[in-house]
Amino acid sequence: MSEMPTGIKIFDTQSRTNKEISLSNGQYARVYCCGPTVYRDAHVGNLRTFLLSDLITKLIIFNGFKVKVIQNITDVGHMGEDFEGNEVGDDKVVAEAKKEKIDPFIIARKYEDLFHQDLARLNIEPAEVYPRASEEIEGMQELIAGLIKSSHAYVGSDKSVYFDAQTFPSYGAISGNKLDSLKPGHRYEYHDDGAKKFHADWALWKAAGDRTTMVWDSPWGIGFPGWHIECSAMSMHYLNKKVDVHIGGIDLRFPHHENERAQSNAASGDEVVDHWVHGEHLLFEGRKMSKSAGNVVLLQDVIDRGFDPLAVRLCFLENRYRSQMDLSWESIAAADTTIKRWRKKYQEWRQVQDAHVDTTAADKFIADVIADLNDDLDTPRVIVKLRSLEKDESISPMTKANIFEKLDEFFSLGIMRGDKKAELSDDAQKLLDARNQARQNKDFKLSDQLRDELALLKIRVSDSPEGQSWEVIP
């Protein structure tokens, strides 16, 4: 079956152009998104990348096509990094298990569950399959064996298996980092004691050494997979050796995606990924998020401050996905206010007597929005148009409601949520009144305490210059 163009153009990192997404099998788009390493909570920067996958997926569907999404769960094989970016030290999941003194798979499942919870809070549609690295060892070993057979990989003197980078001439096509310019100490896998043929080769299978947990038997001895091999094995297996769109954060461009491309293409004999899409870094209040800086923000932190988690989704929509973004509590608060206002306006528009829908105006507005989204996912431009639409008195209220309703299939901001004041219990109302009084008295300690009590009753409270507002937590 021949390829089917979608009309959607997204920036492709490899070709450095806005390239049209096509369905290579003529039936559905095959999408792979690099998933979380489940040894800690995903912070809002990680979630920005996962939202990018959701937006591209929903845009494909919005344009009338089908899609199949695969997102891996990295629960083994991902080492820590030193300041140069080299892979060193313990596996991240194993290291966290040692720290918490419990089984590493308990750690992995705990943070995997929290990851899915955060996706649901952001209205991110689940992938079709979430393969776990620890459960795909056999497939990785088959891929590695094939690479050895075709002379693209070899067993080093340390009994680890390495990819022979020099057998892949087009290495560097994604990142621009050519093999002849890579030097020891550059950002590639850790160079060690002469076990490799070439310093930029990387491990496909690592000999266990002293490690006793999360290890498996293999034709090359007890060990565990390298980080990069899992995405090659899973994407090729679950998407039948062809990926129409591969999505990840910009930090994965090199070495992860560069190495993945080399492995996959060497194994298949063809270009496996048609479209490489990368989301840019997220700063928080002007700084890169890190434990040392003390500014790592989780989605739960946003909720604990009384904001709707979808305010974060709107913040991301107001910025280009491939531009560095500076998130702040101020911008989250503003987005929270906007979402609540749009929900209220939607209900008001729907209740206008003798309302009518100007289908011509609605269809034109929606067509213009789709054109913006198909032009490299220009969500900021669309949000500006929605703000203008909200204030445009020449467009009937029901027409506005119709447009917001249709577009929320893509934006997923919960605009159609109704007023739930009827569900408010007497106890909840008393707590709300008491909190409002505490805010007026500037007793913020009591205010926070009452907010937490309301959260237990499934009431989310937020504050704005207009005063206290609330909503029932779904």
VEXSE-398909 format. One line per 3 residues: for each residue x, y, z of N, C-alpha, C. Coordinates in steps of 0.2 Angstrom, whole numbers, plus 2048, in hexadecimal, padded with zeros to 3 digits. Atoms other than C-alpha are relative to their C-alpha. Layout:
<sites>
X,Y,Z,X,Y,Z,X,Y,Z; ...
</sites>
This chain:
<sites>
804,7FA,800,800,800,800,804,806,800; 7FB,7FA,801,807,811,7FB,7FF,805,806; 801,7FB,7FA,80A,81F,808,7FB,805,7FF
805,7FB,800,7FD,82B,80C,802,807,804; 7FE,7F9,7FD,801,83E,80F,7FA,802,805; 805,7FE,7FB,7F8,846,81E,7FF,808,7FF
800,7F8,800,7FB,859,81A,803,803,806; 7FD,7FD,7FA,803,85B,82B,808,800,7FF; 7F9,7FF,801,814,862,82A,803,802,807
7FC,7FF,7FA,820,861,83A,807,800,7FF; 7F9,800,801,832,865,83C,803,7FA,801; 7FC,806,800,83D,856,838,807,802,802
7FA,7FE,7FE,84D,857,842,806,7FD,7FB; 7FA,803,805,857,84C,835,800,804,7FA; 800,7FC,807,852,856,825,800,807,801
800,7F9,7FF,851,866,82E,7FB,804,7FC; 805,7FD,804,841,86A,825,7F9,7FF,803; 807,802,7FE,82E,86B,829,7FE,7FB,7FA
801,806,805,82A,85A,821,7F9,7FD,802; 807,802,7FF,819,853,81E,800,7F9,803; 801,806,7FD,814,844,828,7FC,7FC,7FB
803,805,804,80F,835,81E,7FE,7F9,803; 801,807,7FD,807,824,822,803,7FB,7FB; 7FC,805,804,814,818,81B,7FC,7FA,7FE
803,806,802,808,80A,81B,7F9,801,7FD; 806,7FE,803,7F9,814,814,7FA,7FF,804; 806,802,7FC,7EE,80F,823,800,805,806
800,7FC,7FA,7F4,818,833,807,802,801; 7FA,7FE,7FE,802,822,83A,803,7FC,805; 7FD,804,7FA,80F,818,844,805,805,803
7FD,7FB,7FC,815,823,852,804,7FD,806; 7FC,803,7FA,823,81F,85F,802,806,804; 7FE,7FB,7FB,826,82A,86E,804,7FD,805
7FB,802,7FA,835,828,87A,7FC,801,806; 804,7FF,7F9,82D,825,88B,805,801,806; 7FC,7FF,7FA,833,827,89D,804,7FB,802
7FC,805,7FC,841,81F,8A7,7FD,801,807; 805,800,7FB,836,81A,8B5,804,7FF,807; 7FC,801,7FA,842,81D,8C4,7FE,807,805
802,7FA,7FC,83A,82E,8CA,7F9,803,7FC; 806,7FD,803,82A,839,8C6,803,804,7FA; 7FF,7FC,806,829,841,8B5,7FF,807,802
802,7F9,7FE,82B,854,8B7,7FD,803,7FA; 804,7FD,805,822,860,8AC,804,801,7FA; 7FC,800,806,831,861,8A0,7FF,7FA,7FC
801,806,804,82F,84F,89C,7F9,7FF,7FD; 807,800,802,81C,851,89B,7FF,804,7F9; 800,7FC,806,81F,85E,88D,801,7FC,7FA
7FF,804,806,826,851,882,7FB,7FB,7FF; 806,804,801,818,845,885,7FA,803,7FE; 805,7FC,803,80C,852,881,801,801,7F9
7FE,7FF,807,815,855,871,7FD,7FA,7FC; 802,806,803,811,843,86C,7F8,800,800; 807,800,800,7FF,845,871,7FD,805,7FB
802,7FB,804,7FD,855,867,801,7FE,7F9; 7FF,803,807,804,84D,857,7FB,7FB,7FF; 804,805,800,7FA,83E,85A,7F9,802,7FE
806,7FD,801,7EA,848,85C,7FF,804,7FA; 800,7FC,806,7EE,853,84D,7FF,7FB,7FA; 801,805,805,7EF,844,842,7F9,7FD,800
807,802,800,7DE,83E,848,7FC,805,7FE; 804,7FA,801,7D7,84F,847,800,801,7F8; 800,7FF,808,7DC,84F,834,7FD,7FA,7FD
804,805,803,7D2,83F,832,804,7F9,7FF; 7FC,806,801,7E0,831,833,800,7FC,806; 7FF,804,7FB,7E3,823,83E,807,800,803
7FA,800,7FE,7F2,821,849,802,7FA,805; 7FE,805,7FB,7FC,814,854,806,802,803; 7FA,7FD,7FC,807,81A,862,803,7FB,805
7FC,804,7FC,814,810,86B,804,804,804; 7FB,7FC,7FC,81D,817,87A,803,7FB,805; 7FD,805,7FB,82A,80D,884,801,803,807
7FE,7FF,7F9,82D,80C,896,807,7FE,802; 7F9,802,7FE,83F,80C,89B,801,7FE,807; 7FF,802,7F9,841,802,8AA,806,7FC,801
7FA,803,800,852,7FB,8A7,805,803,7FB; 7FB,7FF,805,863,7FF,89F,802,807,7FF; 7FE,7F9,801,863,812,8A0,804,803,806
7FB,7FE,7FB,873,818,8A9,7FF,807,802; 7FF,7F9,7FE,876,828,8B2,804,804,7FB; 7FC,7FC,804,87F,836,8A9,805,804,804
7FC,7FB,7FD,88E,840,8AE,800,807,7FD; 801,7F9,803,891,852,8AA,801,801,7F9; 7FF,800,807,897,84E,899,7FA,7FD,7FC
806,803,803,887,844,895,802,7F8,7FF; 7FE,807,801,891,833,895,7FB,7FC,805; 804,804,7FC,887,824,89C,805,7FD,805
7FB,803,7FA,88F,81F,8AD,7FC,7FE,806; 804,802,7F9,88A,818,8BE,7FB,7FB,7FF; 805,805,7FF,87C,80E,8C3,7FA,801,7FB
806,800,803,86C,80A,8B9,7FB,805,804; 804,7FB,7FC,860,818,8BE,7FA,7FD,804; 805,804,7FC,852,80C,8C4,803,7FC,805
7FD,804,7FB,85E,801,8CD,803,805,805; 7FE,7FB,7FB,866,810,8D5,7FB,803,805; 806,7FE,7FC,855,816,8DB,7FE,7FB,805
802,806,7FB,851,805,8E2,805,7FF,805; 7FB,800,7FA,861,805,8EC,7FF,805,805; 801,7FA,7FB,85D,816,8F3,7FA,7FE,804
807,801,7FC,84B,811,8F8,800,7F9,803; 7FF,806,7FD,851,7FF,8FD,7FA,7FB,7FE; 806,804,802,843,7F6,8F3,802,7FD,7F9
7FF,803,807,842,7EB,8E3,800,805,7FB; 800,7FB,806,846,7F5,8D3,7FA,800,7FC; 806,800,804,837,7EF,8CB,7FA,803,803
805,7FC,7FC,82C,7F6,8D9,801,807,7FE; 7FF,7F8,801,834,807,8D6,7FE,801,7F9; 802,7FF,807,831,805,8C3,7F9,800,7FF
807,801,800,81F,800,8C5,7FD,806,803; 802,7FA,7FD,81C,80E,8D1,800,807,7FC; 800,7FA,804,822,81C,8C6,7FD,7FF,7F9
803,801,806,81B,814,8B7,7F8,802,801; 807,7FF,7FF,809,815,8BF,7FF,808,801; 800,7F8,7FF,80D,828,8C4,800,803,7F9
7FF,7FD,806,812,82B,8B2,7F9,800,7FC; 807,800,803,801,825,8AB,7FB,804,803; 805,7FB,7FD,7F8,82F,8B8,801,807,7FE
7FE,7F9,802,801,83F,8B3,7FD,801,7F8; 803,7FF,807,7FC,83B,8A0,7F9,801,800; 807,7FF,800,7EA,839,8A5,7FE,807,802
802,7F9,7FD,7EA,84A,8AF,801,805,7FA; 7FE,7FC,805,7F1,852,89F,7FB,7FF,7FA; 804,802,805,7E4,84A,894,804,7FE,7FA
7FC,803,805,7F1,841,88A,7FE,7F9,7FF; 803,807,802,7EA,832,881,805,7FB,801; 7FB,805,800,7F2,822,885,803,7FD,7FA
7FD,804,806,7FE,819,879,7FC,7F9,7FF; 803,806,801,7F8,809,871,803,7FB,805; 7FC,805,7FC,806,7FF,87A,805,804,803
7FB,7FD,7FC,812,804,888,805,7FA,801; 7FB,806,7FE,820,7F6,886,805,802,805; 7FB,7FF,7FB,82B,7F5,895,807,7FD,7FD
7F9,802,802,83E,7F3,891,801,7F9,804; 7FF,806,7FC,83F,7E5,89F,7FC,7FA,7FD; 804,805,803,832,7DB,895,801,7FF,7F9
7FE,800,807,83A,7DD,884,807,7FE,7FF; 7F9,802,801,84B,7D5,887,801,7FC,7FA; 7FF,805,805,848,7C7,87B,801,803,7F9
7FF,7FC,806,845,7D3,86D,806,804,7FF; 7F9,7FC,800,854,7DE,871,806,7FB,7FE; 7FB,805,801,85F,7CE,871,800,7FE,7F9
801,802,807,858,7C9,860,803,805,7FC; 7FE,7FA,804,85C,7DA,859,808,800,801; 7F8,800,7FF,86E,7DA,861,803,7FA,7FC
7FD,806,803,871,7C8,85A,800,802,7F8; 800,7FF,808,86C,7CE,848,805,805,7FF; 7FB,7FB,801,878,7DD,84A,807,7FD,800
7FA,804,7FF,886,7D2,84F,801,7FC,7F9; 800,805,806,882,7C6,840,802,805,7FA; 7FF,7FC,805,882,7D5,834,807,804,800
7FA,7FC,7FF,893,7DC,83B,7FF,807,802; 801,7FA,7FD,88B,7EB,842,801,801,807; 7FE,800,7F9,88F,7E6,854,805,7FA,801
7FB,805,7FE,89C,7DC,85D,800,7FF,808; 7FF,802,7F9,8A0,7D4,86E,807,803,802; 7FA,7FD,7FE,8AD,7DF,877,804,7FC,805
7FC,804,7FC,8BB,7D9,882,7FD,7FF,807; 803,801,7FA,8B0,7DC,891,7FA,7FC,800; 806,804,801,8A2,7D1,88B,7FA,804,7FF
805,7FC,802,897,7DF,887,7FF,800,7F8; 800,7FF,807,890,7E1,876,7FF,807,7FE; 800,7F9,802,893,7F1,86C,7FE,801,7F9
802,7FE,807,88C,7F9,85D,806,803,7FD; 7FA,7FE,804,89A,7FC,850,7FE,806,7FC; 802,7FA,803,897,80E,84C,803,802,7F9
7FD,7FE,806,8A3,80F,83E,7FD,7FC,7FA; 803,803,805,898,803,834,7FA,803,7FE; 806,7FC,802,88A,810,833,802,807,7FD
7FE,7F9,803,890,81E,827,7FC,806,801; 804,7FA,800,882,829,829,7FE,802,807; 801,7FE,7F9,883,82B,83C,801,807,801
800,7F8,7FF,880,83D,841,7FB,803,7FC; 805,7FD,804,872,840,835,7FB,804,804; 805,7FD,7FC,866,845,843,803,806,804
7FD,7FB,7FB,872,84F,84F,805,804,7FC; 7FA,7FD,803,880,854,843,807,7FE,803; 7FA,803,7FD,88D,84B,84E,803,7FB,7FC
7FC,805,804,898,842,842,805,7FC,804; 7FC,805,7FC,8A2,833,848,807,803,800; 7F9,7FE,800,8B3,83A,842,801,807,804
7FF,7FA,7FC,8B0,84A,84D,7FE,7FE,807; 802,802,7F9,8AA,841,85D,807,7FE,803; 7FA,802,7FD,8B8,840,869,7FF,7FD,807
801,803,7F9,8BA,837,87A,7FE,806,805; 802,7FB,7FC,8B1,841,887,7FA,804,7FD; 805,7FD,803,8A4,847,87B,7F9,7FC,802
806,803,7FD,891,843,87E,7FE,7FA,7FC; 801,807,803,891,830,879,801,7FC,806; 7FF,804,7FB,891,821,883,807,7FF,803
7FA,800,7FC,89E,81F,891,806,7FC,7FD; 7FA,804,803,8AF,81A,88A,804,7FD,806; 7FD,804,7FB,8B7,80C,894,806,7FC,7FE
7FB,805,801,8C7,802,895,802,7FC,7FA; 7FE,804,806,8CA,7FD,883,7FB,7FB,7FE; 804,806,801,8BB,7F1,882,7FD,801,7F9
803,7FF,806,8B5,7FA,872,805,801,7FA; 7FC,7FF,806,8BC,7FB,860,801,807,7FF; 800,7F9,802,8B8,80D,85F,7FD,804,806
802,7FD,7FA,8B5,81A,86D,7F9,802,800; 807,7FE,801,8A4,81F,866,7FB,7FA,7FF; 804,806,800,89D,80D,866,7FC,800,806
804,800,7FA,88F,80A,872,7FD,7F9,802; 802,806,7FE,889,7FC,87C,7F9,7FE,7FE; 807,803,801,87A,7F1,876,7FE,7FC,806
801,804,7FA,87C,7E5,884,806,800,805; 7FB,7FF,7FB,885,7E8,894,801,7FA,804; 7FF,806,7FC,88E,7DA,89D,7FE,802,808
802,7FF,7F9,887,7D9,8AF,805,802,805; 7FB,7FE,7FC,897,7DA,8B8,7FE,7FE,807; 802,801,7F9,893,7DC,8CB,7F9,801,801
807,7FE,7FF,881,7E1,8C8,7FC,7F9,800; 804,806,7FF,875,7D4,8CE,7F8,800,7FF; 807,7FF,801,864,7DC,8CB,7FE,802,7F9
802,7FE,807,85B,7DF,8BB,805,7FE,7FB; 7FC,803,805,866,7D3,8B1,7FD,7FA,7FD; 803,805,804,862,7C6,8A4,806,7FC,7FD
7FB,805,804,86B,7B7,89C,7FF,802,7F9; 800,7FE,807,870,7BA,88A,805,7FB,7FD; 7FB,804,803,87B,7B1,87D,807,803,801
7F9,7FD,7FE,889,7BD,883,801,800,807; 7FF,800,7F9,887,7BA,895,7FB,804,804; 805,7FC,7FC,87D,7C1,8A3,801,808,800
7FF,7F8,801,87A,7D4,8A1,7F9,803,7FF; 806,7FC,801,86D,7E1,89C,801,804,7FA; 800,7FD,806,868,7EB,88D,803,807,801
7FE,7F9,800,870,7FC,889,7FA,804,7FF; 806,7FB,800,864,80B,889,7FD,800,7F9; 803,7FE,807,863,80E,876,7FD,7FA,7FC
803,806,804,85F,7FC,870,7F9,7FF,801; 807,801,7FE,84E,7FC,879,7FB,803,7FB; 805,7FD,805,846,809,86D,801,7FE,7F9
7FF,803,806,84D,801,85E,7FC,7FA,800; 804,807,800,846,7F0,863,7F8,801,800; 807,800,7FF,835,7F6,869,7FD,804,7FA
804,7FC,805,831,803,85B,800,7FB,7FA; 800,805,806,836,7F6,84D,7FB,7FA,801; 805,806,7FE,82C,7E8,856,7F9,802,7FF
807,7FE,7FF,81C,7F1,85A,7FD,804,7FA; 802,7FC,806,81C,7FC,84A,802,7FD,7F9; 7FF,804,807,821,7EF,83D,806,803,7FC
7F9,7FE,803,833,7F6,83A,7FF,807,7FC; 801,7FA,804,82C,807,834,7FD,805,805; 803,7FB,7FB,829,817,83F,7FF,807,7FC
802,7FA,804,820,826,836,803,806,804; 7FE,7FA,7FC,824,832,845,803,7FD,806; 7FD,801,7FA,830,830,853,801,806,804
801,7FA,7FC,82E,83C,861,804,7FF,807; 7FC,800,7FA,83A,841,870,802,807,802; 7FE,7FA,7FE,841,84F,87A,807,801,7FC
7FA,7FE,803,850,859,872,806,7FD,803; 7FA,803,7FC,85C,851,87F,801,7F9,7FD; 7FF,807,803,859,840,876,803,800,7F9
7FD,800,807,85F,846,865,806,7FD,800; 7FA,803,800,870,841,869,802,7FF,808; 7FF,806,804,876,834,86E,7FA,7FB,7FE
805,806,800,866,82A,870,7FD,7FF,7F9; 803,801,806,85D,82D,860,805,7FF,7FA; 7FB,801,805,86D,82E,856,802,7F8,800
7FE,807,7FF,872,81D,85D,7FA,7FB,7FE; 806,804,802,860,816,85B,7FF,7FF,7F8; 800,800,807,860,81B,849,805,7FB,7FC
7FB,804,803,870,812,845,7FE,7F9,801; 802,807,7FE,86A,802,84E,7FA,7FE,7FB; 806,802,803,859,802,846,801,7FF,7F8
7FF,800,807,85F,806,834,805,7FA,7FE; 7FB,806,801,86E,7F9,835,7FC,7FA,800; 803,806,800,862,7EC,83A,7FB,7FF,7FB
806,801,805,854,7EF,82D,803,801,7F9; 7FE,7FF,807,85F,7F5,81F,7FD,806,7FC; 804,7FA,803,854,804,81C,7FF,805,806
802,7FA,7FB,84F,815,824,7FA,7FE,804; 805,803,7FC,844,80F,832,7FB,806,802; 804,7FA,7FE,83E,821,838,800,805,7FB
800,7FB,805,837,82D,82C,800,807,802; 801,7F9,7FE,834,83C,837,803,800,808; 7FE,7FF,7F9,83E,841,847,7FE,806,803
803,7FA,7FD,835,84D,852,803,801,807; 7FD,7FF,7FA,83D,855,861,7FD,807,803; 802,7FA,7FC,836,861,86F,805,803,803
7FA,7FC,7FD,841,86E,876,7FF,800,808; 800,800,7F9,846,870,888,7FB,805,803; 805,7FC,7FC,83B,877,896,804,803,806
7FD,7FD,7FA,842,884,8A2,7FA,801,805; 805,7FE,7FC,839,888,8B2,803,806,804; 7FE,7F9,7FE,83A,89B,8B7,807,801,7FF
7FA,7FE,803,849,89D,8AD,806,7FB,801; 7FB,805,7FF,853,88E,8B2,7FE,7F9,7FE; 801,807,801,855,87C,8AD,7FE,7FC,806
802,803,7FB,84C,871,8B8,805,7FA,803; 7FC,805,7FD,857,866,8C4,800,800,807; 801,801,7F9,858,85F,8D5,805,805,804
7FC,7FB,7FD,867,86A,8D9,7FE,807,800; 803,7F9,800,85E,87A,8D4,7FA,800,804; 806,800,7FC,84F,874,8DE,7FA,803,7FD
806,7FD,803,843,879,8D1,7FD,7FB,7FB; 803,805,804,83D,868,8CA,7F8,800,802; 807,7FF,7FF,82A,86A,8C8,7FC,7FA,7FD
804,806,802,81E,85B,8C7,7F9,803,7FF; 807,7FF,802,80C,85B,8C1,7FC,801,807; 803,800,7FA,807,857,8D3,801,807,804
7FF,7F9,7FD,80F,868,8D9,7FB,805,7FD; 805,7FB,803,804,871,8CD,7F9,7FF,803; 806,802,7FD,7F5,868,8D4,7FF,802,807
800,7FE,7F9,7FA,86B,8E6,800,808,801; 801,7F8,800,7FA,87E,8E2,7F9,802,7FE; 807,7FE,802,7E8,87D,8DD,7FF,801,7F9
802,7FF,808,7EA,87E,8CA,7FE,7FA,7FD; 802,805,804,7E2,873,8BE,806,7FE,7FC; 7FA,802,804,7F0,868,8B6,7FF,801,7F9
800,7FE,807,7E9,86C,8A5,802,807,7FF; 7FC,7F9,801,7F0,87E,8A8,807,7FF,7FD; 7F9,801,803,801,876,8A4,7FF,7FE,7F9
801,801,807,7FA,86F,894,7FF,806,7FC; 801,7FA,804,7F4,880,88F,806,804,800; 7F9,7FC,800,805,888,894,804,7FD,7FA
7FC,804,805,80D,87B,888,7FE,802,7F9; 803,7FF,807,801,87F,87A,801,807,7FE; 7FF,7F9,801,805,892,87C,807,801,7FD
7F9,800,802,817,88E,877,802,7FB,7FA; 7FE,805,806,81F,886,867,804,7FA,803; 7FD,806,7FD,824,874,86B,808,800,7FE
7F9,800,801,835,877,863,804,806,802; 7FD,7FA,7FD,839,887,86C,801,7FF,808; 7FF,801,7F9,841,887,87D,7FB,804,804
806,7FC,7FC,833,88C,88A,802,801,807; 7FF,7FE,7F9,834,894,89B,7F9,800,803; 806,801,7FC,826,88E,8A6,800,804,806
800,7FD,7F9,821,897,8B6,7FA,7FF,803; 806,800,7FC,814,897,8C4,7FB,805,7FD; 804,7FB,802,80E,8A7,8BD,7FC,7FE,7F9
803,802,807,80B,8A0,8AB,7FB,7FA,802; 805,805,7FE,802,891,8B3,7FA,803,803; 806,7FC,7FD,7F7,89C,8BD,7FC,803,7FB
804,7FC,805,7F2,8A6,8AE,7FD,7FB,7FB; 803,805,804,7EF,896,8A4,7FA,7FD,803; 805,803,7FC,7E4,88F,8B2,7FA,805,800
805,7FB,800,7DA,8A0,8B2,7FC,7FF,7F9; 802,800,807,7D8,89F,89F,7FB,7FA,7FF; 804,806,801,7D1,88D,89F,7FA,800,804
806,800,7FC,7C5,890,8AD,7FB,805,7FD; 804,7FB,803,7BF,8A0,8A4,7FC,7FD,7F9; 802,803,806,7BD,896,893,7FA,7FB,802
805,805,7FE,7B3,888,89C,7F9,804,802; 806,7FC,7FE,7A7,895,8A4,7FD,804,7FA; 803,7FC,806,7A5,89F,893,7FD,7FB,7FC
804,806,804,7A1,88E,88A,7F9,7FF,803; 807,801,7FD,793,88B,896,7FB,806,7FF; 804,7FA,802,78D,89D,894,7FE,800,7F9
801,800,807,78E,89C,881,7FA,7FB,7FF; 805,806,802,784,88B,881,7F9,802,803; 806,7FF,7FC,776,893,88C,7FC,806,7FD
803,7FA,803,772,8A2,881,7FA,7FE,7FC; 807,801,803,760,8A3,87B,800,801,7F8; 801,7FE,807,75C,8A2,868,807,7FF,7FD
7F9,801,803,76E,89C,865,800,7FD,7F9; 7FF,804,806,774,897,854,807,800,7FE; 7F9,801,802,784,891,84C,801,802,7F9
7FE,7FD,807,78C,89A,83D,805,7FA,7FE; 7FB,805,803,793,88A,835,805,802,7FC; 7FB,7FE,805,79C,893,828,806,803,804
7FB,7FD,7FC,7A5,89E,835,804,7FB,804; 7FD,805,7FC,7A8,88F,840,805,7FB,7FC; 7FC,804,804,7AF,884,832,806,803,7FD
7FB,7FC,802,7BA,892,82C,805,800,805; 7FC,7FF,7FA,7C1,895,83D,804,7F9,801; 7FD,807,7FE,7C5,882,840,805,7FE,7FA
7FB,802,806,7CD,880,82E,806,804,801; 7FA,7FC,7FF,7D8,88F,832,805,7FD,806; 7FC,803,7FA,7DD,887,843,804,7F9,7FD
7FC,806,803,7E1,876,83A,806,802,7FC; 7FA,7FE,805,7EC,87F,82D,806,802,805; 7FA,7FE,7FB,7F6,887,83C,803,7FA,803
7FD,806,7FC,7F8,876,845,804,7FC,7FB; 7FC,805,805,7FD,86D,835,806,804,7FD; 7FA,7FC,802,80A,87B,832,805,7FF,806
7FB,801,7FB,817,874,83F,7FD,801,807; 803,800,7FA,80A,873,84D,800,807,804; 800,7F9,7FD,808,886,850,7FA,801,805
805,7FF,7FB,7FE,885,860,800,807,803; 800,7F9,7FE,803,896,866,7FB,805,7FC; 804,7FC,804,7FB,89E,857,7F8,7FE,801
807,802,7FF,7EB,894,85A,7FD,803,806; 802,7FD,7FA,7EA,899,86C,7FE,807,800; 801,7F9,801,7EB,8AB,867,7F9,801,7FD
807,800,804,7DC,8A8,85B,7FA,7FF,804; 805,802,7FB,7D2,8A0,869,7FE,806,804; 801,7FA,7FC,7D5,8AF,874,7FC,805,7FC
803,7FB,804,7CF,8BA,866,7F9,7FE,7FF; 807,803,802,7C0,8AF,862,7FB,802,807; 803,7FF,7F9,7BB,8B0,875,7FD,807,800
802,7F9,7FF,7B9,8C3,874,7FC,803,7FA; 803,7FD,806,7B2,8C5,862,7F9,800,801; 808,800,7FF,7A0,8CB,864,7FD,800,7F9
803,801,807,79D,8C9,851,7FE,7F9,7FF; 802,808,801,79C,8B6,853,7FC,7FE,806; 805,802,7FB,78D,8AF,85C,803,7FB,805
7FE,805,7FA,78F,8A6,86D,800,7F9,7FE; 800,807,801,78A,895,867,805,7FE,7FA; 7FB,802,805,796,896,858,807,800,804
7FA,800,7FC,7A4,89A,865,800,7F9,803; 800,806,7FC,79E,88B,86F,802,7FA,7FC; 7FF,805,804,79E,880,860,807,7FF,7FE
7F9,800,802,7B0,885,85B,804,7FD,806; 7FC,803,7FB,7B7,882,86C,7FF,7F9,801; 801,807,7FF,7AE,872,86E,804,7FB,7FB
7FD,804,805,7B5,86B,85D,807,800,801; 7F8,800,800,7C7,871,860,802,7FD,807; 7FE,803,7FA,7C7,86A,872,801,7F9,7FF
7FE,807,802,7C8,859,869,807,7FF,7FF; 7F8,800,801,7DA,85E,865,803,803,807; 7FD,7FD,7FA,7DE,86A,874,7FF,7FC,806
802,804,7FA,7D6,85F,881,801,804,807; 7FF,7FC,7FA,7D5,86D,88E,7F9,7FF,805; 806,801,7FC,7C4,867,895,7FB,806,800
804,7FA,800,7BB,876,88F,7F8,7FF,801; 807,801,800,7AA,86E,88F,7FE,7FE,807; 802,802,7F9,7AB,86A,8A2,7FB,805,803
805,7FC,7FD,79B,870,8AA,801,803,807; 800,7FD,7F9,798,87A,8BA,7FD,7FA,805; 802,806,7FB,798,86D,8C8,7FE,802,807
802,7FD,7FA,792,878,8D6,7FB,7FC,804; 806,804,7FD,783,86D,8D9,803,7FA,804; 7FC,806,7FD,790,85F,8DE,803,802,807
7FC,7FD,7FB,797,86A,8EC,7FC,7FE,807; 803,802,7F9,793,863,8FE,800,806,804; 800,7FB,7FB,78F,86D,90D,807,801,803
7F9,800,7FD,7A0,868,915,805,804,7FB; 7FB,7FD,805,7A9,86E,905,7FF,807,800; 801,7F9,801,7A0,87E,904,802,804,807
7FE,7FD,7F9,7A4,882,917,808,801,7FF; 7F8,800,801,7B7,87E,913,801,806,7FB; 7FF,7FA,805,7B6,88A,904,7FF,807,803
802,7F9,7FD,7AE,898,90E,806,801,805; 7FB,7FF,7FB,7BB,895,91C,807,802,7FD; 7F9,7FF,804,7CA,895,90F,7FF,807,7FE
801,7F9,803,7C3,8A5,907,801,805,806; 7FF,7FB,7FB,7C3,8AE,918,807,800,802; 7F9,801,7FE,7D4,8A7,91C,804,804,7FB
7FC,7FC,805,7DB,8AF,90C,7FF,807,801; 802,7F8,7FF,7D2,8C0,910,804,802,806; 7FC,7FE,7FA,7DB,8BF,921,807,7FF,800
7F9,801,802,7EB,8BB,919,803,7FA,805; 7FE,805,7FD,7EC,8AB,923,802,7FA,7FB; 7FE,804,806,7F5,8A1,915,801,7F9,803
7FF,807,7FE,7FA,892,920,7F9,7FD,801; 807,803,7FF,7E7,88F,925,7FD,7FF,7F9; 802,801,807,7E3,892,912,802,7FA,7FD
7FD,806,803,7EF,885,90D,7FD,7F9,803; 803,805,7FC,7E8,879,91A,7F9,7FE,7FD; 807,801,802,7D6,87B,914,800,7FE,7F9
7FF,802,807,7DC,879,902,801,7F9,800; 7FF,807,800,7E3,868,906,7FA,7FC,802; 806,804,7FE,7D3,863,90F,7FB,800,7FB
804,800,806,7C9,868,900,802,7FB,7FB; 7FE,805,805,7D4,85E,8F5,7FE,7F9,802; 802,807,7FE,7D0,84E,8FF,7F8,7FF,7FE
807,801,802,7BD,852,8FB,800,801,7F8; 800,800,808,7C2,853,8E8,7FE,807,7FE; 801,7F9,803,7C1,866,8E7,807,803,7FF
7FA,7FD,801,7CF,86F,8DF,7FF,808,800; 801,7F9,7FF,7D1,881,8E4,806,804,7FD; 7FB,7FC,803,7DB,88F,8DB,7FE,807,802
801,7F9,7FF,7DE,8A1,8DE,802,805,7FA; 7FE,7FB,805,7DF,8B0,8D2,7FE,807,802; 802,7F9,7FE,7DD,8C3,8D3,7F9,801,801
807,800,7FF,7CA,8C0,8D1,7FE,7FD,806; 802,803,7FA,7CA,8B6,8E1,801,7F8,7FF; 800,808,7FF,7C8,8A3,8E6,7FB,7FD,7FB
804,804,804,7C1,897,8D9,801,7F8,801; 800,807,7FE,7BE,884,8DA,7FD,7FC,7FA; 803,804,804,7BA,875,8D0,800,7F9,803
800,807,7FE,7B6,863,8D3,805,7FC,7FC; 7FB,804,803,7C4,857,8D0,7FD,7FA,7FD; 803,806,803,7BF,84A,8C3,802,7F9,803
</sites>
